[in-house]
Amino acid sequence: MVWARDATLLLADGARLVSRVWHPDGQGPWPVLLMRQPYGRAIASTVTYAHPSWYAGHGFLVVVQDVRGRGVSDGRFDGFTQEAADGAATVRWARTLEGSNGRVGSYGFSYQGLTQLLNSGGDDAAALPDCLAPAMCGLDERLHWASEGGAHWWALGLGWALQLAAEGCRRRGDGAGWRQIRRSLQLGQFSDEGLALLERHDPSGMGLRWLRQDATRPEGWTVHTVAPALLRRPMLLIGGWHDPHLNGVLDLWARARAAGGRPGLVIGAWSHLDWNGGLDSTLLAFFQRHLQEATVAAPSPPAAPETPIHLQCCASGAWHKLDDPSEPQGAALSWSLHSIGLAAIRCDEGELRPEPAGQGVVVLVHDPWRPVPGRGGHLGLVPGPVERADLDRRADVACFSSAPLEQDLWLIGTVRLQLRVSADQPSFDLCGALSEVSPDGQSVRQLSTGVARFGPEEAAAAGPRSLALQPLATLVAAGQRLRLSLAAAAWPLIAVNPGDGSLPAGGSSAAHRVISLTLELDGSRLGLEPLIRAN
């Protein structure tokens, strides 16, 4: 029978980090599975993973630690900046736990994914896990945690920052503050009032710091480093097509390959919290291979990937193997945009054509009184594919549709738009969605979304704009049409742009300006790139 106890690590600075340890039944010794997280060790990420007792029942000593300043661990929580030193100390400690055979693997997603990679151990083998399985995370705080295309993840960023702030209230005994945050999240008011709540309850928090920084440029943002020795360890990377951290996972795959590692990669038709049955059997096999079947000798870089690269089709749910996500898949796909100027007024007027030259001019008017809503995708509060026919009928959304497909089309990669766009205000946003349209035109199923923000310097620059959508893998059936939809807002997925060049920080206000966008279709291109762009 599996049983659990708490264990404490005393750090060099006197702080005590508390872990819950699940023990298998029997004599042992056993390899350790380690998770380090800020949400309370009893929860143990069971929103996406099997309970630690399940892994313990398969012969692992499972350790879930409250990171510094969270749960019942000592110290002040300071986000990712604290984790490298604490992570190295924890791995060394886990090797010496009663019942441990000295081998350690790590797992976890989101914050728990990055804690596996933040490790100050350098080349000290004892400080690095013997294998690791980071899920849904990345190293660049700007591009993989807080924003994309220069626009902050507004609803997601606020929601997560408020969750961390509420835990701080709980630790301080501030029940009123905890309830205030909880009520705002439950009632959906946080997208407007969340910034003020953070300033009141977590003024020095990582989430608020991100939201105050300019996401259109890299200055002042942290990009975490990983010891090359750790990147060469056996690694299984896990991502989701509807997860905002997917580009972070793809970046980690490329970094590990460049360091000489051979990481495995699994991307499912999942959102951040919905893994549709999970991945526990795959994880178990990975850890059994490297922790139960391997010798105690220090691991050498694997000669082959840890597992074939597996990608799940969002349409059928079928799994496909891929040799190299940096290689193009199938024939090169490219379309140009065409309109007689009515693509915003009539959702069936604009065209996507498989020819090199686009034609026409379309003007979009963004009215801050009624900004275009963002829905689904990887940034939605309810993520994934959604119906958007009603959004496309709006006169502030320009639509460009292909002819009916003559045969099934397998889309795998990153869809990118190159388009000349100008505005009558110092700053503006461009928000795109790729959808499939049913033969009768009544259903418009959104497949992928993307955003790009242009501040005063970017808005004044000449040349075409670039808008990348979330990577995808899906099958579009013959008879369907592809559609690109363009708008100047996606509230509350991103903050509404005031148009005056100031940092967008919430919904519309009386000071927000009407913004007219001019889309010049000549030279436009919508193309499909590999999942990972070649350097």
C-alpha positions in Angstrom: 0.0 0.0 0.0 1.3 3.5 -0.9 1.8 5.8 2.1 2.8 9.5 2.4 4.7 11.7 4.8 6.1 15.2 4.8 9.9 15.8 4.6 11.8 19.1 5.1 14.9 20.4 3.3 17.0 22.9 5.3 18.7 25.3 2.8 22.0 27.0 3.4 20.3 30.3 4.2 18.1 28.7 6.8 14.9 28.5 4.8 13.0 25.2 5.1 11.3 23.7 2.0 8.6 21.2 2.8 7.7 18.3 0.5 5.2 15.5 0.6 6.7 12.1 -0.2 4.7 9.2 -1.4 6.3 5.8 -0.7 5.7 2.6 -2.6 4.9 -0.6 -0.6 7.9 -2.8 -0.1 11.6 -2.5 0.8 13.0 -0.3 -2.0 15.2 1.5 -2.7 13.3 3.3 -5.4 14.1 6.1 -7.9 12.7 9.6 -7.1 10.2 11.5 -9.2 10.4 15.2 -8.2 7.9 18.0 -8.8 8.5 21.6 -7.5 5.4 23.8 -7.6 3.8 26.9 -6.0 0.2 25.7 -5.6 0.3 23.5 -2.5 2.0 20.1 -2.4 -1.2 18.2 -1.7 -2.7 19.3 -5.1 0.3 17.9 -6.9 -0.9 19.1 -10.4 -3.6 16.5 -10.4 -5.5 18.8 -12.8 -3.4 17.2 -15.6 -1.4 14.3 -14.0 -2.4 11.1 -12.2 -2.1 11.4 -8.4 1.4 10.8 -7.1 0.2 7.6 -5.4 -0.3 6.1 -8.9 3.4 6.7 -9.8 4.4 5.5 -6.4 2.4 2.3 -7.0 4.7 1.7 -10.0 7.8 1.8 -7.9 8.8 5.4 -7.6 9.4 7.6 -4.5 7.3 10.7 -5.5 8.3 14.0 -4.0 6.2 17.1 -4.5 7.7 20.3 -3.0 6.2 23.6 -2.0 8.7 26.1 -3.5 10.1 28.9 -1.4 7.4 31.2 0.0 4.5 28.9 -1.1 2.4 26.3 0.7 4.1 25.8 4.1 7.7 26.4 2.9 9.7 29.3 4.4 10.8 32.4 2.7 9.5 35.0 0.3 8.1 33.9 -3.0 9.8 35.8 -5.8 8.8 33.9 -8.9 11.3 32.2 -11.2 14.3 34.2 -9.9 14.5 32.0 -6.8 14.3 28.6 -8.4 17.8 27.9 -9.8 19.6 27.6 -6.5 16.7 26.0 -4.7 16.2 23.5 -7.5 19.9 22.3 -7.5 19.8 21.9 -3.7 16.5 20.0 -3.9 17.8 17.5 -6.5 20.9 16.8 -4.3 18.7 16.3 -1.3 16.3 14.0 -3.1 19.1 11.7 -4.0 19.7 11.1 -0.3 16.2 10.6 0.9 15.4 7.5 2.9 14.2 4.9 0.4 15.9 6.6 -2.6 18.2 4.6 -4.9 20.0 7.9 -5.8 18.4 8.5 -9.1 16.1 11.4 -9.7 13.7 12.3 -12.5 11.5 15.4 -12.7 8.1 16.2 -14.1 5.4 18.9 -14.1 3.8 21.5 -16.3 3.7 25.3 -16.5 5.6 26.7 -13.5 6.4 23.1 -12.5 7.8 22.6 -16.0 10.3 25.5 -15.8 11.4 24.6 -12.3 12.9 21.5 -13.8 15.1 23.6 -16.1 16.1 26.4 -13.7 19.1 24.7 -11.9 22.3 26.4 -10.8 24.1 23.0 -10.7 26.0 23.6 -13.9 28.1 20.5 -14.6 27.6 19.0 -11.1 25.9 15.8 -12.0 24.4 15.3 -8.5 22.5 18.6 -8.8 20.9 17.8 -12.2 18.0 15.4 -12.6 18.9 12.2 -14.4 16.0 12.7 -16.8 13.2 15.3 -17.1 9.8 15.8 -18.6 9.0 19.6 -18.8 5.5 20.4 -20.1 4.0 23.6 -21.3 6.7 26.1 -20.4 9.6 28.1 -21.9 12.6 30.1 -21.1 11.7 33.6 -22.4 9.5 35.4 -19.9 8.3 37.9 -22.6 7.6 35.5 -25.4 6.7 32.3 -23.6 5.0 33.5 -20.4 3.6 37.0 -20.8 2.9 38.0 -24.3 3.1 37.3 -28.0 3.4 39.6 -31.0 4.2 42.5 -28.6 0.8 42.2 -26.8 0.4 41.0 -23.3 -1.8 37.9 -22.6 -4.3 40.1 -20.8 -6.9 37.7 -19.4 -4.6 34.8 -19.0 -1.8 36.9 -17.5 -4.1 38.6 -15.0 -5.8 35.4 -14.1 -2.6 33.6 -13.2 -1.1 36.6 -11.4 -4.2 36.9 -9.3 -4.1 33.2 -8.4 -0.5 33.7 -7.1 -1.6 36.9 -5.3 -4.5 35.0 -3.6 -2.0 32.4 -2.3 0.0 35.2 -0.8 -3.1 36.5 0.9 -3.8 33.1 2.3 -0.3 32.8 3.7 -0.6 36.2 5.4 -4.0 35.4 6.8 -5.7 38.0 4.7 -9.0 36.3 4.1 -10.7 39.4 2.9 -8.1 40.0 0.2 -8.4 36.3 -0.9 -12.2 36.6 -1.2 -11.9 39.8 -3.1 -9.6 38.2 -5.7 -11.7 35.1 -5.8 -15.0 37.0 -6.3 -13.5 39.1 -9.2 -12.3 35.9 -11.0 -15.7 34.2 -10.5 -17.7 37.1 -11.7 -15.4 37.8 -14.7 -14.7 41.3 -13.5 -10.9 40.7 -13.2 -10.2 41.7 -16.8 -11.1 45.3 -15.9 -10.2 45.5 -12.2 -7.4 42.9 -11.9 -4.6 45.3 -12.3 -5.8 47.3 -9.4 -6.2 44.1 -7.3 -2.6 43.2 -8.1 -1.3 46.6 -7.1 -3.2 46.2 -3.8 -2.4 42.6 -2.9 0.8 41.7 -4.8 2.6 45.0 -5.8 6.0 43.3 -6.1 4.8 40.2 -7.8 6.2 38.7 -11.1 2.8 38.9 -12.9 2.3 42.6 -12.2 5.9 43.3 -13.2 5.3 41.6 -16.5 2.1 43.6 -17.2 3.9 46.9 -16.6 6.8 46.1 -19.0 6.7 46.9 -22.7 6.2 43.6 -24.5 7.0 45.1 -28.0 10.8 44.9 -27.3 13.1 42.6 -25.4 14.9 45.1 -23.2 14.3 44.5 -19.5 12.9 41.0 -20.0 14.5 37.9 -18.6 15.5 34.9 -20.8 16.5 32.1 -18.5 19.5 30.0 -19.3 19.9 26.2 -18.9 23.1 24.3 -18.3 24.0 22.5 -21.6 24.6 19.3 -19.5 20.9 19.4 -18.5 19.7 19.9 -22.0 21.6 16.8 -23.0 19.9 14.7 -20.3 17.1 12.4 -21.5 14.2 14.7 -21.9 10.5 14.4 -23.0 8.9 17.7 -23.9 5.1 18.0 -23.8 3.0 20.7 -25.4 -0.6 21.4 -26.5 -1.9 23.0 -29.7 -4.3 25.2 -27.6 -1.7 26.0 -25.0 -0.1 29.5 -24.9 3.3 28.1 -24.0 3.6 25.9 -27.1 6.3 28.1 -28.7 8.3 27.8 -25.5 8.2 24.1 -25.8 9.3 24.2 -29.5 12.1 26.6 -28.5 13.3 24.1 -25.8 13.3 21.3 -28.4 15.6 23.4 -30.7 17.9 24.4 -27.8 18.2 20.8 -26.6 19.1 19.7 -30.1 21.6 22.5 -30.5 23.3 21.4 -27.2 23.7 17.8 -28.4 20.6 16.3 -26.8 17.9 14.2 -28.5 14.7 15.2 -26.8 11.4 13.6 -27.4 8.4 15.7 -28.3 4.7 15.1 -27.8 2.1 17.7 -28.8 -1.6 16.9 -28.2 -4.9 18.6 -29.1 -4.8 20.0 -25.6 -5.3 23.2 -23.7 -3.3 24.2 -20.7 -5.6 22.4 -18.2 -7.4 19.9 -20.4 -5.2 17.0 -21.6 -8.1 14.8 -22.6 -7.1 11.7 -20.6 -3.5 12.8 -19.8 -0.2 11.4 -20.7 0.6 9.3 -17.6 1.3 6.0 -19.3 3.8 7.6 -21.7 5.5 9.4 -18.8 5.6 6.2 -16.8 7.3 4.4 -19.6 9.8 7.2 -20.0 10.7 7.2 -16.3 10.9 3.4 -16.1 13.3 3.4 -19.0 15.7 5.9 -17.5 15.3 5.4 -13.8 14.3 1.8 -13.2 16.0 0.0 -16.1 19.1 2.2 -16.4 22.3 1.6 -14.5 23.5 3.9 -11.8 26.3 5.2 -14.1 26.0 8.8 -15.2 23.9 8.9 -18.4 25.4 9.7 -21.7 23.5 11.6 -24.4 21.0 9.3 -26.1 21.7 8.3 -29.7 18.1 8.5 -30.7 15.1 10.6 -29.6 13.5 9.6 -26.3 10.3 8.8 -28.1 9.3 9.4 -31.7 8.0 13.0 -32.2 4.2 12.5 -31.8 1.7 15.1 -33.0 -2.0 14.8 -32.5 -4.4 16.0 -35.3 -6.8 18.5 -33.9 -9.6 17.3 -36.3 -9.4 13.6 -36.0 -7.5 13.0 -32.8 -5.2 10.6 -34.6 -1.5 10.6 -33.7 1.2 11.1 -36.3 5.0 10.6 -36.2 7.3 13.3 -37.4 11.1 13.0 -37.9 12.0 16.7 -37.6 9.7 19.6 -36.8 12.1 22.0 -38.4 11.5 20.4 -41.8 8.6 21.4 -44.1 5.8 18.9 -44.2 4.2 18.2 -47.5 3.9 20.7 -50.4 4.6 24.4 -49.8 1.3 26.2 -49.2 0.8 29.9 -50.0 -2.1 32.2 -50.7 -2.6 35.9 -51.5 -5.4 38.2 -50.4 -7.9 39.8 -52.8 -10.9 42.1 -52.3 -12.8 44.8 -54.1 -12.9 46.6 -50.8 -15.9 44.9 -49.2 -14.1 42.1 -47.3 -15.2 43.7 -44.0 -18.8 44.4 -44.9 -19.4 41.1 -46.6 -17.7 38.1 -45.0 -17.9 36.1 -48.3 -16.3 38.8 -50.5 -12.6 38.7 -49.7 -10.6 35.8 -51.3 -7.6 33.7 -50.6 -6.1 32.7 -53.9 -3.1 30.3 -54.6 -1.3 32.9 -56.7 1.6 35.3 -56.0 0.0 38.7 -56.2 -2.8 40.0 -54.0 -5.0 42.9 -55.1 -7.2 45.5 -53.5 -7.5 47.8 -50.4 -9.7 47.2 -47.3 -10.3 49.7 -44.5 -11.2 48.4 -41.0 -12.5 50.8 -38.4 -11.9 49.8 -34.8 -14.5 51.4 -32.4 -13.3 51.1 -28.8 -17.0 51.2 -27.7 -17.5 47.8 -29.2 -14.1 46.1 -29.6 -14.0 42.7 -31.5 -14.1 39.9 -28.9 -11.4 37.3 -28.7 -12.6 33.8 -28.4 -11.2 30.3 -28.0 -7.8 29.5 -29.4 -4.7 29.3 -27.2 -5.4 32.6 -25.3 -9.1 32.2 -24.6 -10.4 31.7 -21.1 -12.3 28.8 -22.7 -9.6 27.6 -25.1 -9.7 25.5 -28.3 -11.6 25.4 -31.5 -14.8 27.5 -31.4 -17.5 28.7 -33.7 -17.0 32.3 -34.9 -19.5 32.9 -37.8 -21.1 35.7 -35.7 -17.7 37.4 -35.3 -17.0 37.2 -39.1 -20.3 38.9 -39.8 -19.1 42.0 -38.0 -18.2 45.0 -40.2 -15.0 45.5 -38.3 -13.7 42.0 -39.2 -12.2 41.5 -42.7 -12.5 38.0 -44.1 -10.7 36.3 -46.9 -11.8 32.8 -48.0 -10.4 30.2 -50.3 -12.3 28.2 -52.9 -13.6 24.9 -51.7 -10.7 22.5 -51.2 -10.5 19.8 -54.0 -8.9 17.3 -51.6 -8.2 16.9 -47.9 -5.5 19.3 -46.7 -3.1 18.4 -43.9 -1.9 21.6 -42.2 1.1 21.2 -39.9 3.3 24.2 -39.0 2.9 27.9 -38.3 0.7 30.0 -40.5 2.2 33.5 -41.1 0.7 36.6 -42.8 2.8 39.2 -44.5 0.6 42.3 -45.3 1.0 46.0 -45.6 -1.0 47.7 -42.9 -1.2 51.4 -41.9 -3.2 53.2 -39.3 -4.4 56.8 -38.7 -3.2 56.6 -35.1 0.2 56.2 -33.5 -0.4 52.6 -32.4 -2.7 49.7 -33.4 -3.2 45.9 -33.1 -3.7 43.3 -35.8 -5.5 40.1 -34.7 -5.9 37.1 -37.0 -7.8 33.9 -37.0 -7.6 30.9 -39.4 -10.8 28.9 -39.7 -12.5 26.3 -41.8 -15.8 27.2 -43.4 -18.5 24.6 -44.1 -19.7 24.1 -47.7 -22.9 26.0 -46.9 -21.1 28.8 -45.3 -23.1 28.6 -42.1 -20.3 27.1 -39.8 -17.0 28.8 -39.3 -14.8 26.7 -37.0 -11.8 28.6 -35.7 -8.5 26.7 -35.9 -5.7 29.0 -34.9 -5.3 32.6 -33.8 -2.5 35.2 -33.4 -2.0 38.8 -32.4 0.5 41.5 -33.3 0.9 44.9 -31.6 2.5 47.9 -33.3 3.7 50.8 -31.1 4.6 54.2 -32.4 8.0 53.2 -33.8 6.7 50.0 -35.4 3.5 51.7 -36.7 5.6 54.4 -38.4 7.9 51.9 -40.1 7.4 51.2 -43.8 7.1 47.7 -45.3 4.8 44.7 -44.7 3.7 43.7 -41.2 4.1 40.1 -40.0 1.5 38.2 -38.0 2.2 34.6 -36.9 -0.6 32.4 -35.7 -0.4 29.7 -33.1 1.2 26.5 -34.6 -1.3 23.8 -35.5 -1.7 20.3 -36.9 -5.1 19.6 -38.4 -6.8 18.0 -41.3 -9.2 20.2 -43.3 -11.6 18.1 -45.3 -12.3 18.4 -49.1 -15.2 20.7 -49.8 -14.3 23.0 -46.8 -12.9 26.5 -47.4 -10.1 28.1 -45.4 -10.7 31.6 -44.1 -8.4 34.3 -42.7 -10.2 36.8 -40.5 -8.5 40.1 -39.5 -9.5 42.6 -36.8 -8.0 45.3 -34.6 -9.0 43.9 -31.2 -9.4 40.6 -29.4 -10.8 41.6 -26.0 -10.1 40.4 -23.3 -7.5 38.0 -24.7 -5.3 41.2 -25.2 -5.9 44.7 -23.8 -7.7 47.1 -26.0 -5.2 49.4 -27.8 -5.8 53.1 -26.9 -4.3 54.2 -30.2 -2.2 57.0 -28.6 1.0 55.0 -28.3 0.6 54.4 -24.5 0.8 50.9 -23.1 -2.6 49.1 -23.4 -3.7 48.1 -19.9 -7.3 46.9 -19.8 -10.5 47.5 -21.6 -11.9 50.5 -23.4 -12.0 53.9 -21.8 -13.3 57.4 -22.7 -9.7 58.2 -23.8 -9.4 55.3 -26.3 -9.3 56.5 -29.9 -11.1 55.2 -33.0 -8.5 53.5 -35.2 -8.8 53.1 -38.9 -6.6 50.4 -40.4 -5.8 50.3 -44.1 -5.0 46.8 -45.5 -3.1 47.0 -48.8 -3.5 43.6 -50.3 -0.9 44.0 -53.1 2.0 41.8 -52.2 0.2 40.0 -49.4 1.1 36.4 -48.5 -0.4 33.9 -46.2 2.0 30.9 -45.9 2.7 27.8 -43.9 6.1 27.5 -42.3 7.6 24.5 -40.4 6.9 24.2 -36.7 10.4 25.4 -35.9 11.9 28.0 -38.1 15.5 27.4 -39.3 18.0 29.8 -37.9 
